Amino acid sequence: MKKTRPSVLRRRRARLVARLPDLERLLRGTLVERYKKCGKAGCHCSEGEGHGPAYYLSVTLSPGKTRSYYVSTEQKKRILRYVDNYRKLRDLMEEITGINRELLEQGELDDG
């Protein structure tokens, strides 16, 4: 397998770093859409999908411990951007560390 030149790897890494999201606007979790049944006799929810949607940010804090945060309809778009920023950061970090491993293998990892 042909090795990529260190200069090419460094340029690719710099392009990835330039794509990093705003680090102040990150949220880890999943936005969940929920519908609830009210239990009133004759209510449309007893036959259908329920009242809603209501939105919650679900975050796993530790194994077996999850917390949900209510998200208003007005906040939904912003929360989705924050969650998307987190996923983007995670994916870019994986690519950057992969490049750094290649540089390390070639003895070309810079001090930075």
C-alpha positions as CSV (number, residue, x, y, z in Angstrom):
1,M,0.0,0.0,0.0
2,K,1.3,3.4,-1.0
3,K,2.0,5.9,1.8
4,T,0.6,9.4,1.6
5,R,3.2,12.1,1.8
6,P,3.4,13.9,5.1
7,S,2.8,17.3,3.4
8,V,-0.4,16.0,1.9
9,L,-1.6,14.6,5.2
10,R,-0.8,17.9,7.0
11,R,-2.8,19.8,4.4
12,R,-5.8,17.4,4.7
13,R,-5.6,17.7,8.5
14,A,-5.6,21.6,8.2
15,R,-8.7,21.4,6.0
16,L,-10.5,19.2,8.6
17,V,-9.5,21.5,11.5
18,A,-11.0,24.5,9.5
19,R,-14.3,22.6,9.4
20,L,-14.5,22.1,13.2
21,P,-17.8,23.5,14.6
22,D,-18.1,26.2,17.2
23,L,-17.0,24.4,20.4
24,E,-19.3,26.5,22.6
25,R,-22.3,25.1,20.7
26,L,-22.2,21.4,21.3
27,L,-24.7,18.9,22.9
28,R,-24.2,15.2,23.1
29,G,-27.5,13.3,23.0
30,T,-30.5,12.4,20.9
31,L,-33.5,14.5,20.2
32,V,-36.5,12.3,20.9
33,E,-40.1,12.9,19.7
34,R,-42.8,11.6,22.0
35,Y,-46.6,11.3,21.9
36,K,-48.6,10.6,25.1
37,K,-52.0,9.2,25.7
38,C,-54.0,11.1,28.3
39,G,-56.3,8.3,29.4
40,K,-59.5,10.2,29.0
41,A,-62.4,8.1,27.7
42,G,-63.3,9.0,24.2
43,C,-60.2,11.1,23.5
44,H,-58.7,10.8,20.0
45,C,-55.4,9.7,21.6
46,S,-56.9,6.4,22.8
47,E,-57.1,5.2,19.1
48,G,-54.4,7.3,17.5
49,E,-50.8,8.1,18.1
50,G,-51.4,10.4,21.1
51,H,-51.0,14.0,22.0
52,G,-47.8,15.7,20.8
53,P,-45.3,15.8,19.6
54,A,-43.3,16.7,22.6
55,Y,-39.5,16.9,22.3
56,Y,-36.8,15.7,24.7
57,L,-33.0,15.7,24.6
58,S,-32.0,12.2,25.9
59,V,-28.5,12.0,27.2
60,T,-26.7,8.9,28.6
61,L,-24.7,10.2,31.6
62,S,-23.2,6.8,32.6
63,P,-24.1,3.1,32.1
64,G,-27.7,2.7,33.0
65,K,-28.2,6.4,33.8
66,T,-30.1,8.5,31.2
67,R,-31.5,12.0,31.6
68,S,-34.1,13.6,29.5
69,Y,-34.5,17.4,29.1
70,Y,-37.7,18.9,27.8
71,V,-37.1,20.9,24.5
72,S,-39.8,23.4,23.5
73,T,-40.8,23.6,19.8
74,E,-39.0,27.0,19.7
75,Q,-35.8,25.4,20.9
76,K,-35.9,22.3,18.7
77,K,-34.1,23.8,15.7
78,R,-31.2,25.2,17.9
79,I,-30.9,21.9,19.9
80,L,-30.7,20.0,16.6
81,R,-27.8,22.3,15.5
82,Y,-26.0,21.7,18.7
83,V,-26.4,17.9,18.5
84,D,-25.3,18.0,14.9
85,N,-22.3,20.1,15.9
86,Y,-21.3,17.4,18.4
87,R,-21.6,14.6,15.8
88,K,-19.6,16.6,13.3
89,L,-16.9,17.3,15.9
90,R,-16.7,13.6,16.8
91,D,-16.4,12.5,13.2
92,L,-13.8,15.2,12.4
93,M,-11.7,14.2,15.4
94,E,-11.7,10.6,14.3
95,E,-10.4,11.7,10.8
96,I,-7.8,14.0,12.4
97,T,-6.5,11.4,14.8
98,G,-6.3,8.9,11.9
99,I,-4.1,11.3,10.0
100,N,-2.0,11.9,13.1
101,R,-1.5,8.1,13.4
102,E,-0.3,7.9,9.8
103,L,2.1,10.7,10.5
104,L,3.3,8.9,13.7
105,E,3.9,5.7,11.7
106,Q,6.0,7.7,9.2
107,G,8.0,9.4,12.0
108,E,6.5,12.7,10.8
109,L,4.3,13.7,13.7
110,D,5.1,17.4,14.4
111,D,5.4,19.0,17.8
112,G,2.6,21.5,17.2
